[in-house]
Amino acid sequence: MSWKGSPRALLLIVGILMAVALLPTISGCTGGVPSSLDKVLKAIGSHDRLPAEAARELTRFADVYHQYSSAPDNEGKLEYFDFAFKRLRASYVHPVSDSELIDAAIKGVTAKQSGPGSVAPGTLVENALNAMVASLDPHSAYLNAEQFRESFVHTKGEFGGLGIEVTMEDGLVRVVAPIEDTPAFRAGMKSGDLITHVDGEAIKGKTLLEAVRLMRGRPGTVILLRVRRAGLPDFDVTITRVIIKVRAVKWRTEGKVGYIRVTRFSERLEIGIEEAFAAIHGELGRNLRGIVLDLRNNSGGLLDQSLILADAFLDAGEIVSVRGRLPQNHQSYAAAEGDLAKGAQMVVLINEGSASASEIVASALKYYRRATVLGSRSFGKGSVQTVIPLGHRQGAIRLTTARYYTPSGQSIQVHGIEPDIVFTRVNPPQREKDLQNSLSAEGKAGKTYGLLMDVVCPDVGGHEDPVLLCALDVLRN
């Protein structure tokens, strides 16, 4: 395909490479912020109508254009930017104006340039994509080819790294939850910790994916993290990287109670939950008094695995509904007959680190009164991300395309799940509502009549895990 045959790609790069200073000029020519990139092209007209700074940017564009024209494979990069731009406009959870997307892309391009031609054309496109997608919300992101491949490994429950689930907050990496039995967990990393430096390199100014790339590395290598924790001066944590093999489900018995801990919603969950119940029923048989399902610090994972887990304890009823931007994107998921716990009483444990898939399970079991929910209000991530490959082996975009709703019709976003029995914390970690640029809540949080754990279980204070001890007391009594 020739450049003349790809006007849309040309148009997008023109829009990206224009300086921020050009936008007021464009607005003046068109009578307002342009609603499409076609209007941008018409507005810029000829060089003599542009201020000097904007004209220089057009000259810069001509240089980039020439570099792309001389390398056939580069046109594919422009095409995948074009494709990504169109998907953002059409598929994001709510409409976003062209001017907002263009402005974010321009900032991504200009932020890392030290002079004309200082950034390679391919990197220029990636910088624009990174900034444009990241501007939408904390959970949308551009994945380059390597990161896209790693995402498949991650959902399978085996990957290299430290063992922490992270997000971005005020330009720093925020720990959503450490994964049990990993180097980060054993090093004492906690939910809510902020990572400011990796091996002395500042996180500020980097994207989340760039920061994650710094933390990844060969197994056996050592990494130094500078950590900021509420109430303490910044401190260093040294961790040795390993291959993280996450066991999705762990189980044991506590007297006549079965304890099941789900660490993440990966492809290993279904087999793990079946093995857990086979072992618990084999050990306790008819003496089974109840089940504790522990979802604390479980930051989520695959939607289909959350449906499998909730369905394991329900015989019927809607588990969750997913509503996108258009009515035809709405979906509802219902449980099928069959209860692995065979009707045994249940307590589900959640906390501020329980997010997304964990919240889907907890809300469904609470709504149908299949389980008592105990702990602290969950994280409040009620958005759905869809991974959209870009083709040409150029990676993908992880795009927020819908929201989750409980069986009662309540949005999970920001509100989270309020427990039936509430464990109050003096300094609770931050939640979804505290993340920069997070999606707003919908409606008001439903009225709750949670009991205080101190009242329900007055004798568990001082125990290493008072929440679990209270859950066991509730089932035994």
C-alpha positions, 0 to 999 in steps of 0.5 A, a space after each residue: 500500500 502506498 502513502 497516497 493509499 493510506 490518508 488516514 495513517 498520514 492524517 493521524 501522524 499529522 495530528 500527533 506531531 503537531 505541537 500543543 501550541 497548535 491546538 488554539 490555532 486550529 480552534 480559531 480556524 474552525 470555530 471550536 475544537 475539531 470533532 474529528 481528525 478530518 477537520 484537523 487536516 482541513 484546519 491546518 491548511 497551508 504553512 503560511 497560515 501557521 505560527 512558526 512553532 507549528 510550522 517547525 512541527 510540520 517540518 519535523 513531520 515531513 522528516 518522519 514521513 520521509 523515514 517511514 516512506 523509505 522503510 516498507 515495514 514502517 507503514 504497518 506501524 502507522 496502520 496499527 496506530 490508526 487501528 488503535 485510534 479507531 478502536 478507542 473511539 468506538 469501543 471505550 466504555 464511554 465516548 471520548 472526544 478526538 481532541 482529548 485523544 490527540 492531545 494525550 498522544 501529542 504529550 506522549 510524543 513531545 515529553 521524551 524528545 530532547 530535539 528534532 529527530 531525537 526519537 526513532 519513528 517507531 518509538 515515536 508511535 509507541 510513545 504516542 500510543 502509550 500516552 493516548 491509551 493511558 490517559 483514559 483510566 488506570 487499567 487501560 494500557 498499550 502492550 508492545 509485542 513483548 508485553 503482549 506475549 507476557 500477558 498470556 504467560 501471566 494469566 496461565 499462572 506462571 511468570 517471572 518477577 517478584 510476586 506483586 500485583 500493581 497499578 499506577 498512582 500519582 506517577 508511582 507504582 502502587 502495590 495492590 497486593 503481594 502474592 502469597 509465597 513469593 519473594 515480595 510477600 516474604 520480603 514484607 511488601 504490603 497492600 498500599 505500598 508505593 514503589 518510588 525507585 527501582 535500582 535507584 531509577 525513579 519511577 516518576 515519569 514512567 508508564 506502569 508497563 515501563 515500571 513493570 519492565 524494570 522490575 522484571 528480570 532474570 531469575 536469581 538477579 537481585 532488585 532494590 526497591 525504594 518503598 513509601 508506606 504510610 506513617 514511615 520514612 521511605 525505606 529500601 527492600 531487596 528482593 531476588 527475582 524468581 519464576 513465579 508459579 502461582 498456585 491458584 487454590 490452596 486448602 486445608 481443614 480447620 477442625 470441621 471447617 474447610 478452608 479454601 484460599 483463592 490467590 488469583 483467577 487464572 486458568 488453574 482455578 477450576 482444577 484447583 477448586 475441584 481438587 480442594 473439595 475432593 480433599 476436604 470431602 474426603 477428609 471430613 465427609 458428613 462432618 463438614 461444618 462449613 467452608 471459609 472462602 478466602 479472597 483477601 488480597 486477590 486482585 482478580 484475573 479472568 472473568 470466566 474463572 470468577 464465574 466458575 468459582 461463583 457457580 461452584 456454590 450456586 444452583 441458579 441466578 445471575 452471577 454478574 452482568 456486564 454492560 458496555 457502551 452500546 445495548 448490544 454489548 450487554 451480557 448477563 451470566 447465570 449459575 447452573 445447578 450444582 453446589 460443590 459445598 453441598 449446601 454447607 454454610 459459608 463465610 467469604 473473606 474480603 479486604 481492600 485488596 480484593 478486586 474485580 473477579 473477587 468482588 464478582 464472587 463475593 457480591 453474588 454469594 452475598 446477594 443470594 445469601 449463600 455466604 456471609 461476607 466478612 472483612 473490610 470493604 473491597 477495592 472497588 474495581 468494577 470495570 472490564 478490560 478487553 485485550 485487542 491485538 493490533 496485528 503485524 505482531 505489534 502488540 495490543 491495547 488493553 482497553 476498558 470496554 464495560 462495567 460489572 454490575 451485581 445481581 441487584 444491579 449495583 455497579 461495583 466501580 468505586 463502591 466495592 462490596 460491603 461485608 456483612 460483618 465489618 472488620 475496621 482498620 485504622 489506616 486502610 490502604 487506598 482503593 480504586 477511588 483513590 487512583 488517578 483518572 479512575 472511572 467514576 461511580 454510578 449511582 449510590 452505594 446500597 444501604 448496608 447493615 453490617 455488624 462490627 466484627 468486634 461485636 460479633 467476635 469480641 475475643 479474637 483480638 491479638 490473634 495473628 489472623 483475627 478475621 479468619 478466627 472470627 470466620 471459624 467462630 461464626 461457622 462453629 457457633 
